[in-house]
Amino acid sequence: MMQPAPGRQPLLALRGIGRSFPSGEQQVQVLKDVDLDIGSGEMLAIVGASGSGKSTLMNILGCLDRPSTGTYTVSGHDVGTLDSDALAELRREHFGFIFQRYHLMQHLSATGNVEVPAVYAGTDGQARDARARQLLERLGLGDRTEHLPSQLSGGQQQRVSIARALMNGGQVILADEPTGALDSKSGQEVIGILRELHAQGHTVIIVTHDMQVASCTERIIEIADGVIVGDRANVPSVAAPTKDVRENAAAPVEMSRPKLGIARFSTGWARFAEAFRMAWRSMMAHRMRTALTMLGIVIGITSVVSIVAIGEGAKRFVLSDIRAIGTNTLDVYPGHDFGDDKASSIRTLTPSDLEAIGAQPYVHSVTPATQRSLRLRYRSVDINGTVNGVSDSFFRVRDIQMTRGAAFTAADVRHQSQVVVIDQNTQRKLFPDGADPVGKIILVGNLPCTVIGVSEEKKSMFGENKSLNIWLPYSTGASRLFGQQHFDSITVRIRDDQPTKAAEDSIVKLLTMRHGGKDFFTFNMDSIVKTAERTSQSLTLLLSLIAVISLVVGGIGVMNIMLVSVTERTREIGIRMAVGARQSDVLQQFLTEAVLVCLVGGLIGVTLSYGISFLFSLFVKQWQMIFSMGAVVSAFLCASLIGVLFGYLPARNAARLDPIEALARE
């Protein structure tokens, strides 16, 4: 074994290195008991036939692979004691790789490819951009900095690869068949560049089977069947690059070599920002794959947001109809509950109860109700209708407005006036010719009454009201029509600023004391509202859960396509690991990409939901979809969660790839 030149300490030292690979149930020995010292600043070639083990040796020297036996030290540091992150740091800070197939990332420009090692070193964006452009300029690619690899010749791509190897200093340059895919002129240019780097103090190791390339180095190591069979000094066949090659290779590039030690780790936010940028570039470079990946998320988010908006709109529509009846009203009925057979014999709801309830401070207004079905006649028209004896407060309690005329007054109640208010259904039946009913006299039973008002018709989601209703003072009905002084029910409207439940309890206590016992029951309209709200929420939740299934399906789609993406981008992952990406960097990048795909899908889904809302409003006039900020935020959180959950497995698989196997994948 040839020793380094006097005065040079071994930079790389291998002792008893062996490397074997499993083949079925046996182990194939590729390297056998290799001892080798490489001094700092040497330029040497490792030559051998295909299958001799030279590429395996290079992978061990570049910390891409670990030996099965023996020790390997870099500047006295035992590589075998380093974990995967420390090995990535070592590759990133001290080694530069030049591959036969260039191994450039096709979606990045020349500058972007050169910057990759510095990205994982945590170098500031402006600083690494300036350095990448400087390297490309000095390697003769100043006018190609924004070109994609597909727009560059083979020689130009190899120069980009060299610039990338030098990005973080490149103390040791490992070149694997650097001229194998080039024509003779481009090959001479690459060898000229490598000799220039050697002259500047870089350690240059060329792995080749071409003895003509090897003859350009100062030392040739021959390997056969995993054993070093030759290690000799060599007088380079070309003392220095020719003028033509030197001009094509551009001016020498001055390099500063980082010291061996702890890598410059970037902050968590900077690492995330870089992962975000790389993920976005990858998405834009593969638009069709990205679109297919996010399709399921778009459908899922659109479904969830739209269903929640429809549910909220339906709930508000239902509640508005219920509130039109009067949500802060309380009805008092005789008996113990609806359907009580003894209710008709209970006659304790009297005008004195009406006065007592109306005097309470929490009561807005109160009205009694006595109801009978009687014949209504006007001239030759004879129909059956519902006659309601109420107080003047009834129209305020039920929030009923007049379209014609006016409601009766408290004076009409006191004087037992023979006046009525009719609804529009009764108007259409009694006055089919469209005549104005106000001022007309109709017969209610056998009692002539003057029509003084027509009530407003209320539209309701519960359907149109087909019944015929008229209202007259309860005093008139009691004395001249019904022959009873007690009420069928009392309706109380509670003040808006008063709690309905407390008011109900107070009224129950008041009437119980007055009657000497509880011979009545109450019905609170708020219970309908709460029931409607609970029902709407339950239905919305049910539909949302169904829609969430589409989100889960979309997430599975993201996972599947990301797994395929990892397979398709295996070589890219290998390149990133070779230039110094840690497992956590690869994991973060692919996870960020999955989350970003889901977030963009979520944004598109929410936008589509608003579009659906617009179309919905064109066809449905009664009510509209209601979007809430909570639903939109929840959609984005759900998209992020889907991205994390279903993107983790592909990202983990990418991070666990072996860089050697990944680089070998075509």
Order of alpha helices (4+ residues) and beta strands (2+ residues): beta-beta-beta-alpha-beta-beta-alpha-beta-alpha-alpha-alpha-beta-alpha-beta-alpha-beta-beta-alpha-alpha-alpha-beta-alpha-beta-beta-alpha-beta-alpha-beta-alpha-beta-beta-beta-alpha-beta-alpha-beta-alpha-alpha-alpha-alpha-alpha
